Amino acid sequence: MDDHFMTETLLKLSGKVALITGGSSGIGLATAHLMHAQGASVVIVGRDATKLDEALLTIGPRASGVVADVSSVADIDRVMAAVSERHGHIDVLFANAGTSHNPPLREVDEAAFDSMIGLNFKGVFFTVARALPLLANGASVILTGSAAADMGRWGDPLYAATKAAVRSLARTFANDEELTLRRVRFNVLSPGAIKTPLTQGAYEQPDVDAYVCAAVPMKRWGNAEEIASAALFLACADSSYMTGSILAIDGGMAQV
Ligand SMILES: NC(=O)c1ccc[n+]([C@@H]2O[C@H](COP(=O)([O-])OP(=O)(O)OC[C@H]3O[C@@H](n4cnc5c(N)ncnc54)[C@H](OP(=O)(O)O)[C@@H]3O)[C@@H](O)[C@H]2O)c1
């Protein structure tokens, strides 16, 4: 018991290697900052090289980047090869890259469907699948879900379904016998309405802002740092008895 709580005084990710997809913006970037501050070496992934470089300048000396589109399996393989070469293994995998930008229901065509599924579902699946050989014993895998998966919110069936699929993936991965024996844990972070570049177009509209604040019991948007704190909790030994779980950070939006 004493040993367990003694670790509280140390950095929570000292010497660990964290791979964060979508680490150049919003939730992923805030998490990269926090995990780096807690002692991890972080590798962040995004498509835009300039944005990635700008993000790296703000994180610190143990941060590096890979430009890649995680809806492409070939790109994911390049990411894993880079991580393998730089660090040899992964202790924390944050499969976070995703988008909620899709056309309204009646305008969704096949290309828009494939694009959303390709990033939010296929991208997460293959990010985890191709990382498996690199995952250290005791690794923590965190998938970014969304409160939208639990809400049946009007207008967002495709996005919500991709995030429900992510929830399902975590349950099944967490029950994989070989991974369980290696003490690899899988959990889902489920953010509610969070102010990031992804949602800027929404929270700057007074009517959307008012709608969200009315829908959230805590009457406000969350911020990326509040999600990063939860990601750190799932990444480190503080959550050592959690796997297959979902952790909602949504101001109560999908809870009450
Ligand atoms: N913000 C919210 O309210 C909210 C709520 C629930 C869930 N989420 C989820 O949280 C995650 C992060 O969202 P965020 O709000 O932090 O968004 P964000 O600020 O737009 O950041 C998204 C990140 O993902 C990267 N990315 C996007 N498409 C990519 C691709 N195909 N391949 C590789 N990287 C890609 C972006 O970089 P590039 O553009 O350079 O590729 C960026 O680094 C998403 O999965 C989102 O669905 C967000």
The ligand as an SDF file (V2000), in Angstrom:
LIG
                    3D

 48 52  0  0  0  0  0  0  0  0999 V2000
  -13.2620   19.3400  -29.2570 N   0  0  0  0  0  0  0  0  0  0  0  0
  -14.3290   18.6610  -28.8470 C   0  0  0  0  0  0  0  0  0  0  0  0
  -15.3530   19.2280  -28.4180 O   0  0  0  0  0  0  0  0  0  0  0  0
  -14.3090   17.1520  -28.8900 C   0  0  0  0  0  0  0  0  0  0  0  0
  -15.3660   16.4770  -28.2500 C   0  0  0  0  0  0  0  0  0  0  0  0
  -15.3760   15.1000  -28.2670 C   0  0  0  0  0  0  0  0  0  0  0  0
  -14.3630   14.4160  -28.9030 C   0  0  0  0  0  0  0  0  0  0  0  0
  -13.3630   15.1020  -29.5360 N   0  0  0  0  0  0  0  0  0  0  0  0
  -12.3290   14.3130  -30.1990 C   0  0  0  0  0  0  0  0  0  0  0  0
  -11.0730   14.6880  -29.7230 O   0  0  0  0  0  0  0  0  0  0  0  0
  -10.0930   14.4350  -30.7300 C   0  0  0  0  0  0  0  0  0  0  0  0
   -9.2210   15.6630  -30.8910 C   0  0  0  0  0  0  0  0  0  0  0  0
  -10.0550   16.7520  -31.2320 O   0  0  0  0  0  0  0  0  0  0  0  0
   -9.6340   18.2710  -31.0400 P   0  0  0  0  0  0  0  0  0  0  0  0
  -10.8630   18.9800  -30.6230 O   0  0  0  0  0  0  0  0  0  0  0  0
   -8.4000   18.3690  -30.2240 O   0  0  0  0  0  0  0  0  0  0  0  0
   -9.3510   18.6640  -32.5760 O   0  0  0  0  0  0  0  0  0  0  0  0
   -8.2500   19.5750  -33.2920 P   0  0  0  0  0  0  0  0  0  0  0  0
   -7.8540   20.7270  -32.4300 O   0  0  0  0  0  0  0  0  0  0  0  0
   -8.8260   19.8410  -34.6320 O   0  0  0  0  0  0  0  0  0  0  0  0
   -6.9990   18.5950  -33.4360 O   0  0  0  0  0  0  0  0  0  0  0  0
   -7.0590   17.5000  -34.2810 C   0  0  0  0  0  0  0  0  0  0  0  0
   -5.6690   16.9320  -34.4380 C   0  0  0  0  0  0  0  0  0  0  0  0
   -5.7540   15.7570  -35.2510 O   0  0  0  0  0  0  0  0  0  0  0  0
   -4.8750   15.9020  -36.3730 C   0  0  0  0  0  0  0  0  0  0  0  0
   -5.4710   15.2010  -37.5040 N   0  0  0  0  0  0  0  0  0  0  0  0
   -6.6600   15.4390  -38.1010 C   0  0  0  0  0  0  0  0  0  0  0  0
   -6.8550   14.5900  -39.1190 N   0  0  0  0  0  0  0  0  0  0  0  0
   -5.7500   13.7910  -39.1500 C   0  0  0  0  0  0  0  0  0  0  0  0
   -5.3460   12.7160  -39.9700 C   0  0  0  0  0  0  0  0  0  0  0  0
   -6.1060   12.2810  -40.9860 N   0  0  0  0  0  0  0  0  0  0  0  0
   -4.1500   12.1270  -39.7220 N   0  0  0  0  0  0  0  0  0  0  0  0
   -3.3650   12.5510  -38.7150 C   0  0  0  0  0  0  0  0  0  0  0  0
   -3.7060   13.5530  -37.8950 N   0  0  0  0  0  0  0  0  0  0  0  0
   -4.8730   14.1740  -38.1230 C   0  0  0  0  0  0  0  0  0  0  0  0
   -4.7760   17.4230  -36.5710 C   0  0  0  0  0  0  0  0  0  0  0  0
   -3.6160   17.8110  -37.2770 O   0  0  0  0  0  0  0  0  0  0  0  0
   -3.6370   18.0060  -38.8970 P   0  0  0  0  0  0  0  0  0  0  0  0
   -4.8970   18.7690  -39.2220 O   0  0  0  0  0  0  0  0  0  0  0  0
   -2.3820   18.7150  -39.2170 O   0  0  0  0  0  0  0  0  0  0  0  0
   -3.6630   16.6150  -39.4630 O   0  0  0  0  0  0  0  0  0  0  0  0
   -4.7000   17.8710  -35.1260 C   0  0  0  0  0  0  0  0  0  0  0  0
   -3.4090   17.6800  -34.5990 O   0  0  0  0  0  0  0  0  0  0  0  0
  -10.8690   14.0160  -31.9740 C   0  0  0  0  0  0  0  0  0  0  0  0
  -10.8660   12.6010  -32.0580 O   0  0  0  0  0  0  0  0  0  0  0  0
  -12.2690   14.5220  -31.7000 C   0  0  0  0  0  0  0  0  0  0  0  0
  -13.2700   13.7960  -32.3700 O   0  0  0  0  0  0  0  0  0  0  0  0
  -13.2950   16.4530  -29.5390 C   0  0  0  0  0  0  0  0  0  0  0  0
  1  2  1  0
  2  3  2  0
  2  4  1  0
  4  5  1  0
  4 48  2  0
  5  6  2  0
  6  7  1  0
  7  8  2  0
  8  9  1  0
  8 48  1  0
  9 10  1  0
  9 46  1  0
 10 11  1  0
 11 12  1  0
 11 44  1  0
 12 13  1  0
 13 14  1  0
 14 15  2  0
 14 16  1  0
 14 17  1  0
 17 18  1  0
 18 19  2  0
 18 20  1  0
 18 21  1  0
 21 22  1  0
 22 23  1  0
 23 24  1  0
 23 42  1  0
 24 25  1  0
 25 26  1  0
 25 36  1  0
 26 27  1  0
 26 35  1  0
 27 28  2  0
 28 29  1  0
 29 30  1  0
 29 35  2  0
 30 31  1  0
 30 32  2  0
 32 33  1  0
 33 34  2  0
 34 35  1  0
 36 37  1  0
 36 42  1  0
 37 38  1  0
 38 39  2  0
 38 40  1  0
 38 41  1  0
 42 43  1  0
 44 45  1  0
 44 46  1  0
 46 47  1  0
M  CHG  2   8   1  16  -1
M  END
$$$$
